[in-house]
Every structure is written in structure tokens, then in C-alpha cells.
Amino acid sequence: MRSEEFHRWNRFRIRIGASRSVFFLLPLLFLPSGSAFAPLVPRPRHSATSRLLAAADPPLPEFDDTESEEYLRARDAEREREEAERLLEEARKLRRAASDIEDDIPPRPFVAGAPPDAAPGQGRFDWEGGSGGHPLRGKKVLVTGANGRLGSMVCRYLLRECPGCEVIAAVHYVGEATTRGYGRLSYEVGAEDGVGSIGAAWSEDRTATYQYDPETMGGYNLQNLRVVDIELLDPIECTTITKDVDAVVWCATDFNANKPRAISGLNFAFMFRAVSAPFKGRVEIEGLRNILEGLRESKMARRFAAARRGEELAPAGTEEGLTSVVLASAAEDALADFVTPLGDFRALKREGEAMLREEFRELSHCVLQMYRYDENEEGLDGQFEEVGAKDNIAGRGAPPVEKRRRKINRRDAARFCADTLTDSEQRGKTLEVWTVTK
């Protein structure tokens, strides 16, 4: 009897305990999912709810260092691209603002520097009346080899005879280990004609200084001159410097007369380049190609922009009414040939001329083959003789004696280079140029 009552009592106590447990667990079923007690509620393992929850919360992928690095590189590249686009847009805004400011500036009065009948070509424009009608007004002309004897004189002529023209004087440098100087260019354009001062001979300060003198330098138009350092054998630098350029006067050369500069003048800058990078290139070929490619790219970009604006386009190379490239070269009979490891003097000159004519047909051009430079009387009329295709072959027969006697003053040569920019009759021609025969 006692055992039956004991078992009955135990069963009753178990039922009461189970009911009490259910009573306390029921509120947990209605708790929100974010509650701290939610994980205590058991979930059905094989119900539709469990499958939906598993699909909504997929397992995290395994960490991969390679994928993480690629993601970081892609993210950095995207940020750099966005930053470059932002800077480019700011540069465009600044360029437009500068252009608006330039349009509001009244033109400077022209200071007469050459009589209308000084030489052929000058009489085409109203030199006495100002630069308003001159085709070079508002144009950018790049002069390579601007610190050379011919290039510096071209810069001087453009600044003084075409006041509305912006001259970009490209001077040469080789790396960071060379001395740089613009002495010849500074002298030619008159930057040293101001009021100068220098310390006394017994003082420690012997630095020479120059101040702008408006009475003397007012007509030099030095505000239109921009001097830039450039390595012509670097395509990126050439592409950068030719942006927005309208025309190029090529006066750069690796030669002094017919000998390499490293030999003729013991030029340590050219020696350094020849030793450090002997196969980097030649100014007459690779340097010229870099400038021409940059100029062509710049002009084509401007033509595409004009086409998008719906403007009527002129034939390629004549849209500004200017000759795009004036190449100052050497006549076949002017100097004796000279053999170098990278090519003969005459062959290099003819190869550069042929490259301009054949590979860059989009650019209008004129090749001026100068005869031997001489310090004879300047201001003489030029003598021009067109060179036929058969005469452009290097290594032809011995020249006539009279051609060996042809001479030209460098200042006259510089004048002819500048005037050819606006002479439509000379476009597409290769001309031998001289002033006297003696």
C-alpha cells in the first residue's frame, strides 16, 4: 500500500514540475529576435522557417589574403582615378578662367621694330599699325633649341616683331647632374638690358642683379616669353609641352656645325648623356619625332573638340592659317659630312626631313635648308631655291663651287624661320636658303 501511494505521489510531482517548466518557457517564445534570451529558445531543425533563416544568413566566406590585396589595390586605383579626374576638371576651370581674363586684357600697343619693306614677307602685314591683324596674334609658338644661336634669335624676332604671340622657349637639359644656363637666350631677348648692380670689388657680396627698365625694355615683350626645360628624347615631356601649341620652329640639333657638340665644344652635358644612355636616341630623329607626335595629338584633340561643338573644320594642318612646323636644317652642300656612331651628319638631316614629310602629313610644314652661317651683313633679302625629290638623296655627287660659297647671317635665318610660319606659299616645300655668295 505504501509503495503504491509513493509511486502515485512521484508521478504527480513530475507532472507538476513539467507544467511549471512549460509555464516559465512560454514567454520566451514571444521574445523579439534581438533579445538576449532569444538564443535560449530552441528552433526546429527541419522546418521551413529554419531553411528560410539559413538562406537569409549565409555563412561567411573564408578569408583570402590574395583577394584582400587585389581588392585594396582596386580600391586605391579607383580613388586615384577619381582624384585625377577632379584635378583635371579643376585645371580645365582654371584654364577657362585664364582665357576669360586674357580676352578682357586690351592688346599692347605695337612698338615698330622693322620697316615694312625690310625683307620679303614683312610687307604683307601692317607692321606700323599694330599687331591686331597679324596671324600670330594670340598664338603659341614653340621654339626648340631656344638657347642655341639660331633658336635664341628666333625667340627675339617673334617677341619684338609679333607682340601678340606667346613664345615658348624650350631649352635642353640632361638629367640632374648637368649645369643649366640660359645665357645666350637671356642675352638675345634683352633680359639683361635692365638696370644692373653689382657689389664693390672689395665687398663679399659680388652678386649681379638686374631690374626691369620700362624705358629700355618696354618693347621687348618679355611678358610673352615662357622658358621651359625639356628632354627632347622623352616622349612624355614632349607631349606635355606641345599641348595647346599652334606651331613649332625646330632649331634643336645635336651638332655644332657638322660635328657633335660633345666633341666640338667638350659639352659635358652631351657627354654625360652619350655615356649614360648611348642608345637613347638622336635629337634629329627621335627628338623630332617626339615633338611632332605631341603636336599632332594636340591638334587632333582640338579638332575633335571643335567637331563636337558643331564648328566647321578647315583641312587638317591649316585650321589656324599657320604653318604647323618650320624645320631649320642644313643644306646638302653647306658643310662637309661627318661620320658618327649613330649616323652620318648629312644622312641624319635628310632622314629627319623625310620623316616630317612622309609620316606626319596631318601637319603643314616647311623645311628650310640653311647654307653656311656667316657674320656678314644682316637684313639682306633671302634667296630661296626649292629642292626637288631627287635632290633629297644623301650622298649625291660633288656640289658646284658656287654652292659652297653661299652664306647667310643667322639673324636673317631667324627672320626667315619666323616669317615662314605665316607664308602660305612656302607650305609643303623644302627650300635652300642663303643671302650672299662670296
Helices and strands as residue ranges (DSSP letters): H 2-25, G 26-30, G 38-40, H 48-56, H 65-104, G 122-124, E 140-144, H 149-161, E 166-172, H 183-189, E 195-197, E 209-211, H 214-217, G 222-224, E 225-230, H 235-241, E 247-250, E 255-256, E 259-260, H 261-264, H 268-276, I 283-287, H 288-308, E 325-330, E 339-340, E 343-344, H 345-359, E 365-370, E 372-373, E 383-386, G 389-392, H 401-404, E 406-408, H 410-420, G 424-426, E 430-434, E 436-437
